[in-house]
Amino acid sequence: MREFKIEDLDQWEIDGVDSKDYPDFCDAFLSFAIAFNYAGGPYELTEEECDYITAAYPEWINEQAFESLIP
């Protein structure tokens, strides 16, 4: 698995967001992400890396889940 920071993510999708779960969003997870801070262009994270981000950065996932509900 590549080493990267959450700040390296440029595009992402959060799935499993249910407004009834507010404020915890316990089922939300990172399903897709692209990081742009790599030589040679953008890098699409693997499912394993998305799972790692979901587990390692729960506050960020929660924030993104909340923001996805805002029209």
Backbone torsions as a table, in degrees:
resi	resn	phi	psi	omega
1	MET	NA	136.2	179.3
2	ARG	-72.5	151.3	175.2
3	GLU	-89.9	131.9	176.2
4	PHE	-157.7	166.3	178.6
5	LYS	-105.3	156.5	178.4
6	ILE	-59.0	-28.8	179.3
7	GLU	-68.7	-17.3	179.4
8	ASP	-74.8	-17.4	-178.3
9	LEU	-74.0	130.8	-179.1
10	ASP	-110.6	-37.2	177.5
11	GLN	-129.8	143.5	179.0
12	TRP	-159.9	161.7	174.6
13	GLU	-131.1	135.3	176.5
14	ILE	-111.2	125.6	178.1
15	ASP	-114.0	169.6	178.1
16	GLY	78.1	18.5	-178.4
17	VAL	-84.6	124.3	177.7
18	ASP	-128.6	120.1	-176.9
19	SER	-60.2	-22.6	177.6
20	LYS	-69.8	-18.6	179.1
21	ASP	-83.9	-3.9	-178.3
22	TYR	-56.6	137.4	4.3
23	PRO	-95.6	4.3	-173.4
24	ASP	-84.5	-34.4	-176.6
25	PHE	46.7	51.7	-172.9
26	CYS	-64.5	-20.6	-179.4
27	ASP	-97.7	-2.2	-178.1
28	ALA	-71.3	143.0	178.8
29	PHE	-152.9	156.3	177.0
30	LEU	-79.1	118.6	-177.4
31	SER	-104.4	-18.3	-177.9
32	PHE	-159.1	142.2	175.9
33	ALA	-159.1	149.5	173.9
34	ILE	-125.2	132.3	175.8
35	ALA	-108.6	139.5	-176.2
36	PHE	-111.4	0.5	-176.2
37	ASN	-92.5	41.6	179.8
38	TYR	-125.5	141.9	175.3
39	ALA	-61.9	138.9	179.3
40	GLY	93.2	4.5	174.5
41	GLY	107.8	-167.7	-176.2
42	PRO	-69.3	155.6	-178.4
43	TYR	-131.3	121.4	176.8
44	GLU	-85.8	124.6	-178.6
45	LEU	-67.3	146.4	175.7
46	THR	-77.2	168.9	176.3
47	GLU	-60.2	-39.5	178.5
48	GLU	-61.5	-42.7	179.9
49	GLU	-67.8	-38.0	176.0
50	CYS	-63.8	-40.4	176.7
51	ASP	-62.9	-40.2	178.1
52	TYR	-61.7	-47.3	179.1
53	ILE	-58.9	-44.3	-179.9
54	THR	-58.3	-42.6	-178.3
55	ALA	-77.3	-36.8	-174.1
56	ALA	-83.0	-24.6	-175.8
57	TYR	-128.2	59.4	-176.6
58	PRO	-61.5	-32.5	179.5
59	GLU	-66.1	-40.2	179.1
60	TRP	-66.1	-43.2	178.0
61	ILE	-60.1	-45.0	179.7
62	ASN	-60.9	-44.3	179.2
63	GLU	-62.2	-43.4	180.0
64	GLN	-68.0	-36.3	177.3
65	ALA	-63.0	-45.5	178.7
66	PHE	-61.7	-46.6	-179.1
67	GLU	-63.9	-27.8	179.4
68	SER	-69.2	-19.1	178.6
69	LEU	-85.5	-14.7	-178.3
70	ILE	-81.6	122.7	-178.2
71	PRO	-68.4	NA	NA
